Amino acid sequence: MQIDRAGLAGFLRRRRESLQPEDVGLPRGQRRRTSGLRREEVATLCHISADYYSRLERGRGPHPSEQMIASIAQGLHLSHDERDHLFRLAGHNPPARGAGGEHISPGLLRIFDRLADTPAEIVTELGETLRQNRLGVALNGDLTRFTGPARSIGYRWFTDPACRALYHPDDHPLHSRVFASGLRRVVTLRGPRSWAAHLQSLLLESSDEFRAVWHEHEIGVGYAHLKRFVHPQVGALDLTCQALLDPDQAHALLVYTAVPGTESYEKMELLAVVGAQNLAAPAFDGGP
């Protein structure tokens, strides 16, 4: 496929002008004269340089890669139809749709962008974190930094001891059962050639605990009302985790809250002040 530079430039410009700062979780400011977002704001959302994005809008620059187009599509909060159109304009075949994809729906992103005062993250059906807000990083650390199999919290749970430090020790056996049960559900749903099945094989080879729990053949194991955390800065936290599901993409928006008036609520307010300081841990690449 050939790149349509004029079509790509026009589409990007129109989408940028149609978005307002509040649509993507940005402050409006007092001296805004631009119709829609500024190019610099879009570049920040897409994790690319402002110069590179500006050249695309002017029909110039190098041929953008598929990874670059995917990042732009997510930054502009495009729907799946709009994303596919953007890929074709850039001379690429669109990614396959359906569960397992990483393109977050605009509706889920709009809700996520408005959650500034409580920890929140968007995860895949395998527990791979796609987005975290500032308080989400403050609570759980930066979970988007992992690569390969270690992107899945279930994989990290059985292969990286540091993953368990954030959770109350008495709850570790339940976490193990939940992760094994959840992986079994996805393997059955996606089939023996899926990424979930690959994770299953890796864990069966590398973790005695996973093998023991897996052979129990449990399904549908869930958590109680509260999740108990042991945070390295604020201590014990009893939090409710609410999930909003996007069934088309098998993504979930997870929101963590504490009951007002409790000690955990006061500690969450402290966490908002402390932010994500001192939570940067060494990245774990998860092996194979």
C-alpha positions in Angstrom: 0.0 0.0 0.0 1.1 3.5 -0.8 1.1 6.4 1.7 -1.5 9.1 1.0 0.4 12.0 2.4 -2.3 14.6 1.6 -5.1 12.5 3.0 -3.0 11.6 6.1 -2.2 15.3 6.7 -5.8 16.4 6.3 -7.2 13.6 8.5 -4.7 14.3 11.3 -5.4 18.0 11.2 -9.1 17.6 11.3 -9.0 15.1 14.2 -6.6 17.4 16.2 -8.9 20.4 15.6 -12.0 18.4 16.7 -10.5 17.5 20.1 -10.7 19.8 23.2 -8.1 19.6 26.0 -10.8 18.3 28.5 -11.5 15.5 26.0 -8.0 14.0 26.6 -7.5 15.0 30.2 -5.5 18.2 29.6 -6.0 21.6 31.3 -7.5 24.2 29.0 -5.6 27.2 30.4 -6.6 30.8 30.2 -5.1 32.0 26.9 -6.1 29.3 24.5 -6.7 30.6 21.0 -6.2 27.4 19.1 -9.2 25.6 17.7 -8.9 22.2 19.3 -5.6 20.8 20.5 -2.2 22.3 19.8 0.3 20.2 17.7 2.6 20.1 20.7 -0.2 18.7 22.9 -1.0 16.0 20.3 2.7 15.1 20.1 2.9 14.7 23.9 -0.2 12.4 23.9 1.3 10.3 21.1 4.8 10.1 22.6 6.5 11.6 19.6 8.3 14.8 18.9 6.3 17.9 18.0 8.5 18.4 14.9 7.8 14.9 13.6 4.0 15.3 14.1 4.0 18.8 12.5 5.7 17.4 9.4 3.1 14.7 9.1 0.3 17.3 9.2 2.2 19.2 6.4 2.5 16.1 4.3 6.2 15.8 4.8 8.7 13.7 6.6 9.5 10.0 6.5 7.0 7.1 6.1 5.6 6.5 9.6 5.9 3.0 10.9 3.0 0.9 12.1 4.1 1.4 15.7 4.1 5.2 15.2 0.6 5.1 13.6 -0.7 3.0 16.4 0.7 5.5 18.9 -0.9 8.4 17.0 -4.3 6.6 16.8 -4.3 6.1 20.5 -3.1 9.6 21.3 -5.9 11.1 19.2 -8.5 8.9 20.9 -9.6 7.4 17.5 -12.4 4.8 17.2 -11.5 1.5 15.6 -12.9 2.6 12.2 -10.8 5.8 12.4 -7.8 3.9 13.5 -8.1 1.6 10.5 -8.5 4.5 8.2 -5.4 6.1 9.6 -3.4 3.0 9.0 -4.5 2.8 5.4 -3.7 6.5 4.7 -0.2 5.8 6.1 0.2 2.8 3.7 -0.2 0.0 6.3 -2.7 -2.8 6.7 -4.8 -2.2 9.9 -4.2 -4.5 12.9 -6.7 -7.3 13.5 -9.6 -6.2 15.6 -11.1 -8.0 18.7 -9.8 -9.3 22.0 -6.1 -9.2 22.5 -5.7 -5.8 20.8 -4.1 -2.9 22.6 -6.0 -0.1 21.1 -8.2 1.4 23.9 -11.6 2.5 23.0 -12.3 6.3 23.1 -15.1 5.9 25.6 -12.9 4.0 28.1 -10.2 6.6 27.6 -12.5 9.5 28.2 -13.5 8.0 31.6 -9.9 7.2 32.5 -8.8 10.8 31.6 -11.3 12.1 34.2 -10.0 10.0 37.1 -7.4 12.4 38.6 -8.2 11.9 42.3 -8.1 8.1 42.6 -5.7 5.3 41.4 -6.8 3.9 38.0 -5.4 1.7 35.3 -6.5 0.0 32.1 -5.5 -3.6 31.7 -5.9 -6.4 29.1 -7.6 -9.8 29.9 -4.1 -11.1 30.8 -3.4 -8.3 33.3 -1.1 -6.4 31.0 -1.3 -2.7 32.0 -1.8 -0.4 29.1 -2.4 2.9 30.9 -2.0 4.2 34.5 -2.8 7.6 35.9 -0.4 9.3 38.4 -2.1 7.9 41.5 -2.1 4.4 39.8 1.7 4.6 39.5 1.9 5.9 43.1 -0.1 2.8 44.3 1.3 0.0 42.2 4.5 1.4 40.7 4.9 1.9 36.9 3.5 -1.3 35.5 3.7 -0.2 31.9 7.5 -0.6 31.9 7.5 -4.4 31.6 8.1 -6.2 28.4 7.5 -9.7 27.0 5.7 -12.2 29.2 6.4 -10.0 32.3 3.8 -7.5 31.0 1.2 -9.9 32.6 0.8 -9.5 36.3 -0.1 -13.2 36.5 3.2 -14.2 34.9 5.1 -11.8 37.2 3.3 -13.2 40.3 4.8 -16.7 39.8 8.2 -15.6 38.5 9.2 -12.4 40.2 9.2 -12.3 44.0 9.1 -8.5 44.0 5.6 -8.6 42.5 4.2 -10.0 45.8 5.7 -7.4 48.1 2.8 -5.0 47.6 0.1 -7.5 48.8 -0.7 -8.8 52.3 1.1 -12.1 52.8 -2.0 -13.8 54.1 -3.7 -13.2 50.7 -0.9 -14.6 48.6 -2.5 -18.1 48.2 -5.7 -16.5 47.0 -3.9 -14.3 44.5 -2.2 -17.4 43.1 -5.5 -19.1 42.6 -7.1 -16.1 41.0 -4.3 -15.7 38.5 -4.2 -19.4 37.6 -8.0 -19.5 37.3 -8.1 -16.3 35.1 -5.4 -17.6 32.8 -7.2 -20.9 32.4 -10.3 -19.0 31.4 -8.4 -17.0 28.7 -6.6 -20.1 27.4 -9.9 -21.9 26.9 -11.4 -18.8 25.3 -8.5 -18.0 22.9 -7.2 -21.4 22.1 -3.9 -23.4 22.2 -2.1 -21.1 19.8 -2.9 -17.9 21.8 -0.5 -15.7 23.8 -2.3 -16.9 26.9 -1.4 -20.5 26.1 2.2 -19.5 25.6 2.2 -17.9 29.1 0.7 -21.1 30.4 3.5 -23.2 28.9 6.2 -20.8 30.2 4.8 -20.9 33.7 4.4 -24.7 33.7 8.1 -24.9 32.9 9.3 -22.3 35.4 7.1 -22.4 38.5 6.4 -25.3 40.9 3.7 -23.3 42.6 1.9 -22.5 39.3 2.0 -26.2 38.3 0.4 -27.2 41.6 -2.3 -24.5 41.4 -2.9 -25.1 37.7 -3.5 -28.8 38.2 -6.4 -28.0 40.6 -8.4 -27.0 37.5 -10.1 -24.1 39.3 -12.2 -21.6 37.3 -14.0 -18.5 38.3 -12.0 -17.8 41.4 -12.4 -14.2 42.5 -11.4 -11.7 45.2 -13.4 -10.8 48.3 -14.8 -7.3 48.6 -11.4 -5.7 49.6 -7.8 -6.0 48.3 -5.2 -5.6 51.1 -2.1 -3.8 50.1 1.2 -3.2 52.0 2.5 0.0 50.4 6.2 0.8 50.9 5.5 4.4 51.9 2.1 4.6 53.5 1.7 1.1 54.9 -1.4 -1.1 55.0 -4.3 -0.2 52.7 -7.7 -1.9 52.4 -9.0 -0.9 49.0 -12.1 -1.7 46.9 -11.3 -2.4 43.2 -14.1 -1.7 40.8 -13.8 -2.8 37.2 -15.5 -1.3 34.1 -15.3 -3.8 31.2 -15.0 -3.1 27.5 -16.1 -6.5 26.1 -15.2 -5.7 22.5 -11.5 -5.4 23.4 -11.5 -7.4 26.6 -10.0 -4.4 28.4 -10.9 -3.4 32.0 -10.7 0.0 33.7 -9.7 -0.7 37.3 -10.4 2.0 39.9 -9.2 1.7 43.5 -11.0 3.5 46.3 -11.1 3.5 50.1 -14.1 3.9 52.4 -14.3 7.5 53.6 -13.5 8.0 57.3 -11.2 4.9 57.4 -7.5 4.8 58.1 -7.0 3.6 54.5 -8.9 6.7 53.2 -6.5 9.0 55.1 -3.5 7.1 53.8 -4.8 7.4 50.2 -4.9 11.2 50.7 -1.3 11.0 51.9 -0.4 8.9 48.8 -1.8 11.6 46.6 0.6 14.0 48.2 3.6 11.6 48.1 2.9 10.7 44.5 5.1 8.3 42.7 8.3 9.2 44.5 10.7 6.4 45.4 8.5 3.8 43.6 10.8 3.3 40.7 11.9 -0.4 40.9 14.4 -2.1 38.5 12.6 -3.4 35.4 12.1 -7.2 35.3 12.2 -8.5 31.7 10.5 -11.8 32.6 13.1 -14.1 31.0 11.9 -15.7 27.7 
